[in-house]
């Protein structure tokens, strides 16, 4: 059976949608599904990741129902996974009427969806909040039970025997708020330590970041790395966004500080705040420095 994933990535959208879809796609592939991705060729995309994973790609010229439906007909698609903020209830309802396809809709922020299954894999997800947002016969895949974790993270679930004093920074694959350099400047004010920065080629600020870290012996820049879990597992502290990576860091059980950089991170931000995890509603150098110093002043195993 063929299954279609509809998602995009870019320097503006970020890379998280595609990365989590690749995890879910691998699960479908193990069940015998033939996976196709329908994506746009946007600036700073990571479509190469899809190809490297062995999936077929259909490049879209637009985000229209007509073009998407033509691909559904071409491959005789019976199931579609939609992971896109610009595809809403109305779009999904028209798609359902036109093709009678089984629709799984990814959602992070409790939007209304016309789908057969709503998928919120974040640790804060609450299926009760979807009752009036989806059709009555909709099924729910919500919460940590359904968190999509790459194999590399599952490998490092066990207690980490050699955690060192390095600091891990991940401001999203695209770093849409351009915070990596600002965070590095804050860290210069505390005791010297090894710093690992995770980013991708989708980062429109990559050139200036490379220039900033050039010659810095303790700062290591990792671009499109496949060793994220390993680097994270060895760290004593992570500075991240309250996004998909918060699920991964929580899974490995590494202390972290989260800085919100986008509106769609509000639910995770509020959840972490309630859990008394250090969070910032937006970047503020003095507040971040204070939280880092508070962390360093406490003895950690």
N, C-alpha and C positions, 0 to 999 in steps of 0.2 A: 504494500500500500504506500502511496505517496503522501507526504506531509509537507506543507509549506510554512516557512517562517517569514513573517513580514516585519522587518526592523531596519533601522538606519544607524549609522555612526558618522561623526564628523568632528571637526574642531570645536563646533558650537554645541552639538548634541551630546558629545562625549562618546565613550566606548562601552559603557556598562551594559547597554541593551544587548549588543552583539555577544559580549563575553558570557553573559548568563544564558543566552539562547544557545550558545555552543554547548554548554553543559547539558541543557535539556535535550538538544538535538542528539547528543551522544547516547542518551538514555533511549530515545526512540530508535536509533540505529541498532542498538543491541536487541531491540524487540523485532527487528527485521524490516523497519520502515526505510523507504528511500527518501532522503531529506533534500529539500530544495530551499534556498534562501532567495527571497525577492527583496532587493535593496536598491537604493539610489547611489549613484557615484558622486557623493558629496565630498567637498574639500576636507582633507584630513581623515578620511574614512579608514577603517581597518578591514575592508573586504578581503584583504589578503589572508587574514586569519581564518576566514571561512573556507577559502580555497585550500589553505595549508591543512585544514582539518578534513579535507576530502569530500566537501559538499558541493553540489552544483549551485551556480549563481545565475539568477535572472536579473539583469540590470534594468531598473525602471527609469523612465524619463520624467515621471511625475508621481504624485501621491493620489492618483485618481482611482475611483472604483472601476472604471472601464478597463484601465490597463491591468489592474490587479486581477480582475475577473478573466481577462484573456489568458493569463498565466494559469489560473485555476482550471480553465477548460483545456489548455494545452497539455497539462500533466494529469488531467482527470483527478484533481485533488479532492479528497474527502475530508481532510482535516487541515485547519490552519491555526497557527499560533501567531497572534498579533501582539507586538511589543512596541507600541508607538503612541506617543502622546497626542499626535495629530489625527489619530483614528479614533473616533468617538462612537457613542451610542447610535447616532443616525447613520453613520457610515456602516457600522456593523449590521444594523437592522436591514439596510438595503442590500448588503452583501448576502445576508442569510436568505432574504426573499429571492434574490437572483440566482443563487447557487445551492441553497439548502445544505451548505457545508457546516461541519462541526467546528465551532469557533472557541478557541481558548484565548482569553484576553489577559495579558499581564497588566497588573495595576499596583502602583505604589502609594497612591494618594486618595483612595476611596472615591473614584470617579464612577459615573453611571456607565454600564456596559450592557450591550445586547449580545450575550454570549451563552454558550453551553457550560463553560467552565471558567471561573475567574481564578487567576493564579497570582497570589501575593506571597512570595517566599521569604519575606523579611521577618526578622525575629519579633517585630512589633505587631504583625498582622493579626487582625481580629475579624473573623468571618461574620460575626453578628452585625458589623457595620455595613455589610453588603446586602442585607436582607431587602432593603427597599431600593437598591441600586442596580439589581440584575433581575432577569426573568425568574419566575417562581420555580422553574425546573432546573435552575442553574446549580451546578455542583461547585464546591469550594476546595481549593488547595491553598491553605493559608497557614502561615506560621513556620516555626523552626523545623517542623517535621518535613517540610517541603523545600527547605533552603537548598539552593543549587550551589554545590561546592565542587570545584575542580578536583581531580584526582590528587593533585599535588598537595592540596590542603588536607584531604582525608588522611594522607600519609603521615602528616605531622600532628595528628590529633593527640598522640600520646605525649606524656610529660617530656618537656624538652630538657635534655641533660646538659647542654652546653650553651645556655643563654648567656650572651655577653653584654657589654655596655653600649652596644650600638643603638642608634635611633633610626627608625624606619619612617620615611615620609611618602605618603601617597595622596596627592591632591586630585586624583582622577586622571584617567589617561590623557585627557585634553587640557587639564589644569585651566578650566575656563575662567577662574578668578585670578589667575597669574599670581599664585601665592608661594610657589616653591622658593624663589629667591628671598622673599620677605621672611619666610620661616627660617631660612638659613642665616639671615642676619640676626634674628632673635637668638638662635642657638649659639652664635659666636660669643654671646654674653655670658654663657655658662661654661662649665668645665669642658675642655676639648674631648671629643669622642668620635668614634666612627659613625658616619651618617650614610645611609643608603636611600637614594631617591628613586622611586619607581615612576616611570612615565612612558609615553609612547610617541610614535611619529605623528600622531594626531594632535600633539601639543603645538599650537601655533607660536608658543613662546620658547620653543626648544632651542633655537639658536642663541638667544640671550642667556638661557640657563647653562648651556654648554660653555659659553664664554665666562660666566660667573664662577663655575666650579673648576675651570682649567687651572692646573697647578696646585689645587687643594688636595693634599695627600690623604686627608681623612674623609673626603667626600667622594662617594662613588655613585655615578649616574648609571642607572639601568634602563635601557630603552627596549620596549617590547620584550621584556624578560619572561622566560618560562620558569624562573626560579623564585617567584614572588613568595611562595609559602616558606621556602627554605630560608630566605633572607628575613622574613617576618618572624619565623620561629626562633631565630637566633637573637632577636632584638629584646632589649629591656623595656622599650617604649616605642609606641607607634603614634604618629601624628597623621590623621586621616580625615576624610569627609564622612558625614553621617549618611552613607550610601551603602551600596552593595558590599563594599569592602568591610563595613562594620560587622556584617554577618560572618565574614571569613575570620576577622581578627577575634571576634567573640568565640568562634568555634575553636580556635587554637589557644585561646585564653591568654592573650598578651595585653598588658595594660596599655591604654590609649587615651589620647585627647582628640576630640572630633571638632572640626570647624565647619560650620554650615556655609555653603557657597551657592546654593540654588534653592528655589522655592520647593521643588519636589523632594527635598531632604527634610522637610519640616516634621513629618511623622516620625522618622527615625531620630531626629534631633530631640523631639519631645519625649520619646521613649527612653533615650539614653539619659536625658536630664532627670527623669523620674527615678531612674536606676542609680542616680548619684554618680554617674560616670562624667568626668570632666568634659564639658562642651563649651563652645563659643558660638553665639548666634551669628557672628561674623568675625572676620579677622581683626584683631586688635593686638598690636605688638606687646604692649605692657601687660595685658591680661594673659596672653599666651606665655610670656616670660614668667609670670607669677605661677601659673599652673605647672610649668616645667620645673621651676624651683621647688614647688611643693612636692612634686613627684620625687625629685632627687634627694629631698630631705628625709624621705621615708625609706627605711630599709626594705628592699624587695628581694624575694628568694630568686 
